[in-house]
């Protein structure tokens, strides 16, 4: 019996590696599916059983791993599925693909070099095409994880510690088991693409591999038909702005995403007045202000206005210090961004070379001045009269004339 080719072995193993990554991308949802609500939870680790003997890492480089301290066993997602549902790794893989909504995995006993490349999943490689396909697959996994998580979450309550600390209402966000807030990020058509988790201590986590760029969280009324739309960074800032003004708000989730979301809003809602709410990131000793600069850049690209908190911080900080009326006034005072400062090319000469160039230019300038005065007609008019010719000159001229005549 001939042994299978290396490609026949590598491809199924690659499928399992990619399946494991897909499960890790929505690891918290899988843990709740298999183990229920954790008995103890931190931002980095969840625990189960009476003494917390079973622990799972939910964030950081070791996310997706678990260990049962009493049994002395542990592993990754597939090992946990096999332990909780019975069966071997093949049964665990089949159940995982069904849970993810992926097509059933064909388990070929032998593969040729040709069909070994037809795996349903992709492994990240150095090839640009493969890397792009792998990124698209990760985004697909994250989107499905976000959808599953959102559907299973329940409406958040005003009494949640984070909402109490920020002084805002839930505005439709939801909560998972363990009091973890779930904030969905959608595209311009309202389809969930990824999500952000907010823990009670304020720690924020995005889904691994999720598509955040160009996606956002709407807060308040519908965007269609709105006279004005407010665009900000964080969700709490957006909730504060909506409560202060009653206007619909879009939270881009960070400063870098402002410049991606603003053009999308402008294109879909060209008649709306777009106001970008900057975070005032001024700090002692800091020359730049990243939040304000990001808002200015997004506003210049979309003909939008910019509102800036008068004090360092965001508009939620401003509300906590001075109240919603101050927030409302600051947003009403929004103005177009200033024109960007002109930029000049960086100097390419050192001091010695610059001095040489300067001396050469001075010499050229002085030569031009001398040439100018030498051809000026005024010089001829002001030149001194030479007077009558000398006697020696007359005698010499007469002698020359006599010689010429004779």
Buried (B, 14 or more C-beta within 10 A) or exposed (E): EEEBBEBBEBBBEBBBEBBBBBBBBBBBBBBBBBBEEBBEBBBBBBBBBEEBEBBBBBBEEEBBBBBBBEEEEBBBBBBBBBBEEEEEEEBBBBBBBEBBEBEEBEEEEEBEEEEBEEBBBBBBEEEEEEEEBBBEBBBBBBBBBBBBBBEBBEEBEEEBEBBEEBBBBBBEBBBBBBBBBBBBBBEBEEEBBBBBBBBBEEBBBBBBBBBBEBBBBBBBEEBEEBEBBBBBBBBBBBBBBBBBBEBBBBBBBBBBBBBBBBEBBBEEBEEBBBBBBBBBBBEEEEEEBBBBBBBBBBBBBBEBBBBBBEEBBBBBBBBBEBEBEBBBEBBEEBEEBEEEEEEEEEEEEEEEEEEEEEEEEEEEEEEEEEEEEEEEEEEEEEEEEEEEEEEEEEEEEEEEEEEEEE
